[in-house]
Amino acid sequence: MLERFVKKTTFESYRDFVENYHIDVPENFNFAYDIVDEWAKTNPNKRALCWTNDKGAHRDLSFGEVKTLSDKTASFLQSLGIGKGDKVMIILKRNIEFWQTIIALHKIGAVAIPATHLLTDKDIIYRNNAASIKAIVATDDKNLINHVNSAMESSPSVEHRILMSESVPNGWVSFYNGVKNASEFVKPSNVNKNEDIMVLYFTSGTTGQPKMVIHDYTYPLGHITTAKFWHNVHENSLHLTIADTGWAKAVWGKLYGQWIVGAAVFVYDFEGRFIPADVLAMMARHKVTSFCAPPTIFRFLIREDLSQYDLSALEYCTTAGEALNPSVFETFYRQTGIKMMEAFGQTETAPTIITFPWMEPKPGAMGVPNPLYKMDLLTHDGRSAEDGEQGEIVFRTDEGRPLALFMGYYRDEELTRSVYSDNLYRTGDMAWRDEDGYYWFVGRTDDIIKSSGYRIGPFEVESAVMTHPAVVECAITGVPDEIRGQVIKATIVLSPQYKDKAGDELVRDIQKHVKNVTAPYKYPRIIEFVNELPKTISGKIRRVEIREQDAN
């Protein structure tokens, strides 16, 4: 399957990759027909999904079964009058129905809007009206049902509420009964063009209302790079990415690239908090071969006795989303023999900076540019940054918009122009490049701290603070100072065993520790201990809220 789009799939070096990596884009590409149904046609019994949950249930789905289920689901949705261009919000946790539903939406040309089950009434109302959502497909969760119901009076565009249950409350339609009784699916004519909207994500930024990121039908092809050249999967892989289906990271690691390559996707559907021992047990039992998670997850995993789990099938591990501490990297490597490979990307893109399989990873470095993107680092005065110099990560599109770069922010041309104009997309993220060409994350442009002539990124200071044994979470911000312009402040959540030690002595100890770990001028002159950090619904730290609280 992969060879239909990529003529060369093995590379000896990064230079070879840059010069010879190319993805062929068919006309009117549709992931559902051109990948899922094609696998169902050529290898119907090939495993697509290995699903299990925390209650002991387990189910494997072949590509033939995924086709059958998605066809029935597409027919059911059509019977409700849902078709090309209609917006459908899917709130399905890690249920199998997520996969059959999103594939069904692709088959009828509707716009899929994955969302988290953590949304409140206010969140749902905003999304319904901002995107003119026509239907909501939801998991059978009492709190979620109540929130959706409460949002209806203020959501005039919503015509259908579809529930994963056979018996449903008033105003809802049963997904299971609808799919079971659906007539034979007939593919609509002119399902999509490449430039049509396929998926929309509400990305919860750290300021303001969530932005509506839209991607076209070529978006899945951009994730060939994700699966083949970052996750390093193959046709015999069983890949696990820790992510809820409400976030873009799910389609990075649980759908598009993996199925194009022919790998099976492993899903552990659990309720409540993440329990490292349970995940390790599932990985061992089902022989997971590749694994992707943020560094926080790996920090939890290495606290377990990994020797108690048979991870012999595990071949490859990847990570992204936050700072990877070298000690976490080394501990995991020592216990498993596997080196974690980092990457960087946004909801607006696929991974754009990657540690590729033929590279030696540098713990904490994101990697090197994805050759599909024409990348640059721009300094605050508009120059291309030299090695060692900080700059904003930007992508130039004068030679064409790369695969998986977003179409823009839906219904907000002004916001789109603020980051993407004159063939230049500004990510808002700062980085620097070392002499070997590896890129290191610094922080968001609006989070950069300017102190005594230094430009300091919160990311690197947070990484240093997090290595102190007392610290569970940390947010670094700048506080106005008459002499230095700004001074560094650390807002810290302590581990339970240190909470009764919060005081001046612990402050001095953390400051001394940071001075030993990184450049002394980066140490936090102000430290505040708190019970929790302000966060967005997706878990991103809202440094802007901390700055506002300090200003007040």
PEQUI-V335591 format. One record per helix or strand. SS is the DSSP state (~ for helix, > for strand). FROM is the first residue (numbers start at 1). TO is the last residue. Records with the same first field share a line. If there is no record, write none. Layout:
BEGIN
SS: FROM-TO ; FROM-TO
END
This chain:
BEGIN
~: 2-4 ; 14-20 ; 31-42 ; 63-79 ; 96-108 ; 121-131 ; 142-154 ; 175-180 ; 219-222 ; 224-229 ; 248-253 ; 256-261 ; 276-286 ; 295-301 ; 306-308 ; 326-336 ; 413-419 ; 445-447 ; 458-465 ; 496-501 ; 504-517 ; 520-522 ; 543-551
>: 47-53 ; 58-62 ; 87-91 ; 111-114 ; 135-138 ; 160-163 ; 172-174 ; 197-203 ; 211-216 ; 238-241 ; 264-269 ; 290-292 ; 316-319 ; 341-345 ; 351-354 ; 365-369 ; 374-378 ; 384-384 ; 391-396 ; 408-409 ; 420-421 ; 424-433 ; 439-444 ; 449-451 ; 454-456 ; 471-481 ; 485-494 ; 526-529 ; 535-535 ; 541-541
END
